[in-house]
Amino acid sequence: MSGDTEPLVRRAARRLRGWGGVAAMAVACGLTASLTLLPLAREGSDAAAPGANSGAGGGTGVGVQVKADTCRNPEASLTPSTEDGPSVRAVKERGKLIVGVDQSSYRWGYRNPEKGVLEGFDIALARAIAKDLLGDEDAVIFRAIPTNQRIAALDGGKVDLVVRTMTINCKRIEQVAFSTAYFQAGQQVLAPKRSDITGYDSSLRGKRVCTAEGSTAHEALEENSFGAVFKDEGDGTKDDADLLTVPNQLDCLARLQLGEVDAVVTDNALAAGQAAQDPAVELKGKPFTKEYYGVAAKLGADDLVRRVNHVLVGYRQGPWQAAYRQWLEKDLPGIPGPPAPLYK
């Protein structure tokens, strides 16, 4: 990032004092962290083709078999297994599982300002995987990565897995290997309560809409923006202003609070947490997609994916529900359980 990080954060802090007190100030802290603490350089994006670099290696447990030669069901994954392969052995020899996570998405993966530790639904799942692999839920190294660096982090061997509200889709299964789905979400519009925006519709015409680079929300606007302004000049170049398209999704909430954008398009699961942080914003309209989150690994790490799927079989039997009640139910009520797994 450029040298104007501190002025931006100070400006955000001043503006946020009228946007929900302590919770809103936590957003400013999250923005600070996302701008200054992320260890990965901006080397690529989730939309980039996979590289060849080497490095770090349901409601029931019964899955539904689907054909592997179609993208009709991109969330179909490999059958579970506890057998060790090269990727699993590499993790065991290291003694630590390296996981790419978010550190600024409230209730999913965020740094608790009082405890100074990462918490949330995705963090709980990452710890469950580490416990199964290494016998200790603390045998995990968390690496905070921006939205647009999830695939690059896997390709570059910086992480073994990404557990970061990552949607499984046909494009991404050509770039990374996904586990079975562990959560169902959908894209939705977040805007100030006083706004005349009504949802993902013509009310977006002429509005400035923020999304994260490499996100499915950005792809949705590329297909149909309803006349919204959603691209920065110089997107993806050194001249990118990171105003309408940002590296981290939470940056969009800060832009919205500063009045620099009119709305945000993101997963409703993430937006619900943001609305909980700021009582001045709300979800508009209804979700306009159905999306499934999966744990991502590098292409070819089949043994690791099978092991994660084995973990998820047991996780769906109780731990998932406990994590949901602890982290998500208050802000995202009414979800009866995890999606059933699909297998190739």
Salt bridges, closest charged atoms under 4 A:
GLU43 OE1 - LYS158 NZ 3.14
ASP46 OD2 - ARG150 NE 2.80
ASP46 OD2 - ARG172 NH2 3.94
ASP84 OD2 - LYS92 NZ 2.98
ASP84 OD1 - ARG307 NH1 3.49
ASP102 OD1 - ARG164 NH2 3.27
GLU119 OE2 - LYS115 NZ 3.29
ASP132 OD2 - ARG307 NE 2.64
ASP132 OD1 - HIS310 NE2 3.93
ASP138 OD1 - ARG127 NH1 2.89
ASP160 OD2 - ARG94 NH1 2.71
ASP196 OD1 - LYS207 NZ 3.17
GLU213 OE2 - ARG42 NH2 3.13
GLU219 OE2 - LYS171 NZ 3.76
GLU222 OE2 - HIS218 NE2 3.61
GLU222 OE2 - LYS231 NZ 3.64
ASP239 OD1 - LYS238 NZ 3.48
ASP240 OD2 - ARG42 NH2 3.54
ASP242 OD2 - ARG42 NH1 3.09
GLU260 OE2 - ARG11 NH2 3.96
GLU260 OE1 - ARG255 NE 3.94
ASP262 OD1 - ARG208 NH2 3.10
GLU282 OE2 - LYS284 NZ 2.97
ASP331 OD2 - ARG107 NE 3.38
